[in-house]
Amino acid sequence: MKKLTLPNVVAVFILSASLLLLLPVVEASNDHQEARELQAAGNILPLQQLIDIIRKGHPGTVIELELEHKSERIVYEVEILADDGYVTKLYIDAQTGEILRSKKDD
């Protein structure tokens, strides 16, 4: 059996840490693929159409957008940074574009 030396331990640690950092990327890729499949099947609106809906009533910069499964619907959870510095969180039905709820944070 080989003796573990400090350089070997450090190398294993760095490799392990690198692999752990890749896990969120793989998960995000799966989310992206799921969104494509749902859109192709007509189960959710295209992102550009969603952005158009948001901008009509909520001007500002979209700073976060997530696609989530809530109860029996698929919902876009969107955070918008307004010019006044407040963040508004919107919950939008991903299939119809209906704004289900909005919440203003500071």
Beta strands, then each sheet from edge to edge (+ up, - down):
strand 1: 61-70
strand 2: 73-81
strand 3: 87-93
strand 4: 99-105
sheet 1: 1+ 2- 3+ 4-
end
